[in-house]
Amino acid sequence: MTEKCAWIINLGHDDASGLQVAAQLSAYGLKPRGQRWATGDDKAWMAHAEEAARQNASVIILLGTPAELSAPRTRVELSLFRLALQTHRGAPVNGMTLNPGGGTAGAMAAAAENPATNRIGLLEDWLTPAAAGWPAKAVARAHAPTAPDWPVRLGMHAHERLGAWLEVHPQPGAEAQGACVGVAGEGASINFHAVGPAGALPERSVNEYELQGIQFEIGELAFNAWALQNRIAPDQSYFVRVEGLPHCLAIGTLPAGQLEEVHVVSLVS
């Protein structure tokens, strides 16, 4: 396998900062690789995740100003990138943020405020500005990543031809009584679903008591959701194909056809 590397994502146009970061990582024995983040393409994050996985990216370095890092669209794309990269690797990938030229994290903190209860931010542990000694911490996280503390199991299978499939288990390590996934955000929708073994898209699925086009609200968020009542074993997952760029997900079980134990997952925090 390709030697592990640190994957530098430059959100801006300051090449000098990227070269400086690469030199610091090289001094600590961690090979730097990376890219300039593409904008204006809903599916660019798919190609970014595939390339990062091919290069054996083991830790992510986000390079950008607070304003660049707080842009909602960028944060959603980074969340999807993270899920896809972790799914490609079959392991967690940690990240850290560097702010070229200094600045504060105020814009990031403000964007991460979540009014809904029980809400998880997919980038909460990636968007904290790195402190002094960050290169040594990057090396440590590349070789010993910390798994995210999420109460649901999440993955992303992204293919240019097959689309973006969110993989979910609402009760990791236990059997789930049905599953429901809702998406919130302008232009976000679900158009197919299935149940199968975890880790790969199922070739076939027998869906029990499936529901499509469910609508509900949590706080100020309006969700469009799909669900089914299959029993989902610990080694199985619920897969939904997602269109657009959802800003939030609602993930829950569906015992006796009633939505329960709902977790709201924010892709912008």
N, C-alpha and C positions, 0 to 999 in steps of 0.2 A: 504494500500500500504506500501511496505517496506520503512523504514526511509531513507531520502535522505543521500547520501554519496558522498565523494570526491573520484574519481577514479584515482589512481596513476598508471601511465604507466612508467615502468622502462625500458629504452632502452639499458641499460648496464648491468653490473654484480655486481654492488656495492650495496649489500643488506643493508649495514650499512646506506647509504644515504636514502634509502627507509624507513627504520625504523625510522630514525630521522624525516623525513617529516611527517610520520604517527603520531608520537608523538606530533609534533607541531600542527597538525590539530585537534587531539583529545583534546588538551588543550583548543581549541577554540570551542569545542562542536560539531565538524563536524566529523562524523564517517568516518574513512579511509578504503578503500577497494582498490584492484588493481591487477596488473598482471605484469609479465615480457613479453615484446613484442616479439611475435614469428617472426622469419625471415625465408625466403626461401619457403614460402607457399603463393601463390597468393590469396588464399581465407581465410587465417587465420583471417584477419580483420573482416570478417563476424561473426565468432564465438565470437571474442572479443566484437563487438558491441552488440550482443545478450546478452552476459553475463553482460556487463556493464548496459544494460537496465534493466535486471532482478534485478540487485542490486540497481536500482534507482540512478544511477550515475548522479549527478546534476552539477558537475564541474569536469574538467579534469586537472590533474597535470602531466605534461610531465617532466620526470627526465632523463637527459642525457647531454652529453658533446656537445659543438657546432658541432664537427665532426659527432657525432651520429645523431644529429638533422638535419644536412644538407644533409644526404644521400638521393638522389632523390627517391629511391624505398621506403624508410621509410616514406618520406613525402607524397608520393602518397597514400600509405596504410593508413596513418593517416587521410588524406583528406576523403577517402572513409569511414573510421571508423566514422569520425565526421558526415558525411551526414547520414549514417545508424543509428547512435545513435539518432540523432535529429529526424529522421523519426520514429523510434521506440517510442520515448517519445512524439512526436507531439509538441515539444517545442525546442527552442534553448538551446544549452549547451556551456558554455564558457570554455576556457582553459587557462592555464598559464604554462610557462616553468621555470624550475629550473636547474641550471648548477652545479652539484656537483663538489666541488674543485675549484670553481671560473671559470676563463676563460672569453673570450670575445664572443660577438655575431657576430664577423666579418664573420665567415663562413656562418652563417644563413643569414646575410644581403646580402652577395654576391650571395647566391643561390636564393634570393628573387628578384633580379633585373630582371625587365621585359622589353624587348626591344619593344614588340608589344604595340600599343595603345589600350585603352579601355580594358585592361586586369585586371581581378579580381584574387586575390590570396586567395584560400580557407583557408589557414592557417596564413594569415597575422596577424590576431588578436590572434593567439594561440602561435606563435613562438617569442614573445617578452619576453625577460628574466624578471622575476618578480622582483620587487623592494622590499625594506624593508617593512615590514608589510604585506607581501603577505598572511599569514593565514587569517587575517581579511578580506582581499579582496576576498579570496576564499569563505569564508562563505557568504559574500554579494552576490557574483555571483551565488552561489548555490541556494539561495532563490530568487534572482531577476536577472536572466540572461539578458544580452543585446543581442538583435537580431542582426545577422550579416547584414551589409549594402550592400547587393547584389542586383543588378538591375534585376536579374532573380530569379524565385523561383526554388529551388533545393531540391531534396530528393533522397534517395537511399533505394530501397527495395531489400534486399539481402537474398537469400535462397540457401541453398546447392543444392537443387534439381531444383529450377526454375531459378537459376542464379542471376546475379546482374542487376537490372533494375533502370536506372536513371530516376527520375521524374522531369520534367521541365515545367515551364511556362515562355515563353520569355517576357511577359508583365504582371507582377503580378498586380492584381486589375483591369485589363482591358481585353477586348476580343482581342485575338491574331489572326491575319490573317495567318493561317498556322504556321508550326514550322519546324525547321531544327536543328539537332544536329550532330556535327562532332567530331571525336576523333583523336588525334594525339599522337604518341608514339609507339615504336616498339612493335608489337604484339597486339595492341589494335584494336578492330573492333566492329561493330554493326551488329546484326543478326536478330533482330525482332523489331517491333514498334507497338504502339497502342495509341488511345486516349480514355480517360474515366474520371470519377469523381476523383477529387484530393484525395490523401490520401491512396489509395489502388490500387493494380493492377486490371485493368478492366477484366471482364469475357469475354467480346466480344467488338469488335471495327469495325466500318465501316470506312475504310481509303479512303480518297478522293485524287485522283491524286498523288499517292505515288511515291516517287523517292528513289532508292536504289543505293548505290555505287557511290555517287557524290564525286568528288575529287576537292579540291581547296586549295589554299595557302594563308596564312596570315603572312606576314613577312617571316621568315624562317621556319614556321610551315606548314607541309603538312597534311591536314585533309581528312579523309574518312568519309562520312556523309550519313545519311538517312533523308528523309523529307516527309511531306505530306501537303496538302492544306486545311485540315479541319479547320473550325473556332473553336477556343478553347476558351470557355467561362471562366470567372474569376474563377469559381469553378471546372474547368476541368484542366487536365494536359496532356502533351505528354510524353509517356513512351518509352524508348529505352533500349533494352537488350544489355549490354556491355560485351565483352570478353576481357581478358587481363587487363593490368594496364595502362590506358591512362594517359599521362602527362598533356595534355591540352584538353579542350572542346571548341567547337565553338557553340554558341547558338544564333539563330536568328529567325525572322519571314520569311514568304514566300508568301507575297502578289503577286497575278498574276504570281506565279511561279518564282519570282525573290527574291534572298536572300537579306534581309535587316536587319538593326539594329542588327548587329552581336556583341556579347560580347564574348571575349576569357576568359575562366576560367582556371586558372593554378592550378593544383593539387600538384605542387611542391613548392608553395610559399604561 
